Amino acid sequence: MSISLRRVVPFSLALLCTGVFAEPQSLTVISFGGATKQAQDKAYFQPFNQSGAGRIVAGEYNGELSKIKAMVDVGHTSWDVVEVESPELLRGCDAGLFERLDTTSFGDHAQFVPGTLTECGVATYVWSMVMAFDQDKLAKAPTSWADFWNIADFPGKRGLRKGAKYTLEIALLADGVERDQLYKVLATPQGVTRAFAKLDQIKPNIQWWEAGAQPAQWLIAGDVVMTAAYNGRIASAQKEGMNLSIVWPQSLYDPEYWAVVKGTPNKALAERFIAFASQPQTQKVFSENIPYGPVHRQALALLPEQVQQQLPTAEANLAQAQAVDAEFWVDHGEELEERFNAWAAR
């Protein structure tokens, strides 16, 4: 059963009518800053303030759990809601750094992208690692990671993120591993060896990037003919008039989550904020301001077709994508990153 607007819209109106929040309670929300925070301010923070439900005090950090752990350990939490990446959500949940949430209070699970409602976090948006290329510099368009490996038909340098995560998945996809078997294969010694052997094939043609802005810059400059990239960075370049294209099939998508810091005295208000930010109408505004995918399925229908096509959670894009397995990287990330660094240095 879908969430009706009747259930969602009166939320802020009811708060205004009760008078309970005549002097709005403060809620400290910490996110990653930059363009994402600007979009969050327009979509979530300002409208929440205007609803009378509370007053958002927005801050930013680099995603490190150490600050949150220090607060929880001393029993003094100055942060209420934090944006966290999926591996940190799992680690923090296991370590008791985040409050357990009643996900039924955020709406019908069927209306959310799978994996975006969890016991310790509710996803706020989805981003993707995609293949991108400059239409002006290629005679024909690549359509898969197998084409990324095809030096004969697509000569030139390729850009890949300098790290095991995403790079090993991409190598196995290029080698013919089916999306739904990806982490099953990568969890075996033979699968890891296979991924590195595949990378060996194009190692001299790889240009490694470490900052999210580099792929688009390198494409525009002609330093690489195609590259793995964060979808939002490519969409931003497109908005600036660059003739870059995204290959959505075999993309890797990952949610970012809202989590509530353990021990906050403002848990109830924190959950109200997350519920507010999980509505189709507010998520629509967020995706209008930055090309990351809304997690509520009804939000897509509120967006223009041209905007939908740029989003990881658009039906056509999501259908051919693979979710990044955060649990796999929590369990195996350290050893695989060490092996990758040793391989890259050779």
N, C-alpha and C positions, 0 to 999 in steps of 0.2 A: 504494500500500500504506500503510495507516495505521500510526502508531506504536503499538506494543503497550505496555501497562503494564509488561510484562516487561523491556523495554529501558530504561524511564525510572526506575521506582521504585528499582532496586538501586543507582542512582548514589550516593546519600549513604551507603547501607549499606556499599558497597564501600570508600568512603573511611574509614569508621569502623573497618573490619576490618583495613586495611593498616597502620594506625598511623603512616602518613607524616605526618599532620597532628596529631600529638600536641601540638605547640605551633603552633596555627593561625597561618597567615600572614595579615597584614593586607591588605585590599583597600579602597581608597578609592573610594566610589561617590557621585557627585554628581548630584543631581536638582533639581527645581524647588521643592521644599518644600511647605508647606501640607498640605491634605487628601490630595493625591496621595502625598506622601512618607510620611504616616502609613499609608496603605494599602500602600505598598511595604514599609514596615517590618514590617507584620504578615504580608504574603504572601511576601516574598523575604528581607529582611535577617535577621530573627530566625531563620526556619527554616534559612537557609544557615549561620548561626553554629552552630545546634544540630546540624547535620549533621556538624560537625567539619571541613568542607572548607576553611574560612577564617574570618576575622573581619572583618566589614564595618565600615568607618569611614564613616559616612554624613555627607554635607555637602550644601550647596545653593548655587545660583547663579541668575542671571537669564537664562541661555542665551547669554551673549555669548561669541563665539569668541576674542576678544582675549586672554583669560586663558589659554586653551588654546594659542594661537599663541605666546604669550610663553614658556610652558613648553617647547614643542617647539623653539623657536628656540635656547634656551640649553642644550637637551639634558638638562633636569632636570624630570621629570614627577612631581609630587606627587599627581596625580589618575590613577586607573586607568581607571574606567568613568564615562562621563557620559551623562546623558539629553539628547538633542537633538531639536529639531523638524526636520521633513523638509527645509526649505530649507538649514538650517545643516548638516545631514548631508551634503548635496550639496556645499556650499561647502567644508566641512572636508575632505571626501574628495578633492576636486580640488586643494586646497591642501596635501595631505599631512599633515594634522593627526591623522588617524585610521589605525589599523592596518587592513590588509586582513584579512578574516575568511574562514575556510572554512565557508561556510554549510551544507555537507552534514553538518557535525558537530552541527548543532542539530536535525536531524530531517528527515523527509520534507517536501519543499516543498509537496506537495499538501495537507498538513494545516494549512497556514498561509494566512491571508488574503493574496491577491495583493499583491505589492509590499512585504511586511513583512520579507522576507529579502533584504538587499542586500550588496554587497561590503564596505561599511564600517559597516554597522549592522544590528541585529536589532530589529524593533519590539517595544515592551513593552506598548503598548495603543493603541487607536484611539478618538478622540473625534469628535464631529460638530457642525457648525453646522446647526441645525434651525430650523424655524418653531415658535413657541410662542404659546399664547393662554390666556386665563382663561375656562374654561367657564361661569362664573357671569355673565360680562359680555357674552357673545355669544349671540344667539338661535339661530344655526346655526353649525356648525363650518366653518372654512376647510379646504380640502384641498390647496391648491397655492400656489405663488408668484403665480400669476395672480390668485388670490383676495386675496392681499396687496395687489395693485394695484387691487382693485375697491372703490373708495371709496364707490360708490353703495350696495352691499349690506352693506359693512362700514365704516361711517363711523367716523372717529377717527384718532388718531395711530398711526404705525407706528415701531417701533424697528429701526434698522440699525446695524451696527458702523461706526464712523467710519474708513473706509479703503477702498482700492480692492479689496484681496483679500477674497474672499467676496461683497462687495457687487456687483461687476461680474458675477460668475457668477450671482448671484441675479437680477439685472436681466434677463440673457439668458434664463434659465430661465422667468421670468415672461413674456417676449416670445415664447415658443414654441420656443426652440432645444432640440433633443434633447440629452439628457445626454451621449451619446457624441460629439457634435459641438461641445460647449461650448468647449473650448480651441482647436479648429481655427478657430472663428468669432472668438474673442477674440484670436487671434493676428494678425488682419487689422485694418487701420485702419478698415474699414467696420464690423467687429464691435465695436470699441471705441466708435465713434461711436453705434452702435445701443444699446449698453448705457447710455451717458450720456443719450441721448434718452429711453430708457425711465425712467431715474431722474428726469428732468425732469418726467415726468407726475405724480409724487407728492412732489416735493421739498418743497412747503409742508407736507405731512403727515408728514414724517420727523422723528423725534427721534433724534439720533445718540448712541450709547453708546460709551464708551471703556474701561470696566471690566466684566469678566465678570459681576459681581454685579448690575449695573444692570438688565438685561432682566427678571429675575424680580421685582425690587423695583418696577419701573415697571408691570408687569402687575398685581401685587397692589394697588398704589395706584390703578390705573385711569388712569395717565398715558398708556398706550398700549393699543390693543385687541389687537395682535399684534406680535410682534417676532422678529427673528433672535436666536438665543441658543446658547450652548454647552450641549449636552445634559446635561452633568453638573450644571450650575447649576440647570436646571429640575427634574431628578430630585431634587436636594437639597431644593428648595422643596416638591416633592410629598411627600417623606418627612416634612416638617414640617407636612403637612396642607393645603397650598394646592391648590386645585382647578385646577391648570394642566395643559394638554395639549400634547403634541408631535405635529407633523405630520412623519412620517418620509419620505414620498415627496419626492424632489428635495433631500434633505439632502446636505451636502458633508462627506465624512469625510477625516480626516488622521491618520496614525500618529505617535506619538512613539517615538524609537529609543534603544537602548543603543548606544553607540560606545566603542571602546577607544582611549585616547589614545596617539598615536604615540610609541614609545620607552619605554613603560612596561616595567620589568623583570618585571612581573606579568602578562604577556599570557595565559599558559596558565591562570592562576587566574581572570583576567577572563573568559575564554571559558567556563570551568566555571560561573562565576556566571550568565552569560547563558543558558547551557544549562539551568541550574537554574530560572531565572526564566521560561523558555519552556515549561515543562511544563504540561500541562492542570491538574494539581492545584494548583499554586502560582498560576496565572492565575485559577483559580476563586476563590481566597481574595481576590485583588486586586479582582475585579469585585464580590464580595460587599460590599466595604468602600467602593467608589467606583464609580459607574455608567459606567465606560469599558469598551469592548469588548475582550475577550481576542483575541489574534491566532492562537492555536491553536484550531482548529475543535472539537477534542474537549472543550475547556473548557466550551463552552456547554451540552452535555448534562449536565454535573455541577451546573448551576445550576437553581434553581426557575424555573418558567415565568414567574412574575411578574417576576423579576429579568432573565431573558432579554429580555423585551419592552422593557426600558429601555436595552438595549445597542446601540450602533451596528453591531456585527458579528453581531447576530442575523440569521438568514437572511432573514426577511421585510423587515427594515430595510435590510440591505445590498443586497438585490436591486433596490431602487428609489433607491439613493444613487449619488453620483458622487465618485470619489476626487479630492481636490485635486491638481492637477498642480504639484508642487514645482519641477520643472525650468522650467516656464513662468514661475513667479514669480521664480525666480533670474535668468532671462534678461530679464524685462520688468517686474519689480516696481518698480524705482526710477522709471522713466519714467511708469508708470501711477499710482503714488502721488502723484507731482508733479502730474499732470493732475487727479487726484481732488481734491487739496487746493485747487487753483486753482478747480475747479468748485464745490466746497463753499463756498468763501469768497465766491462771487458772490451 
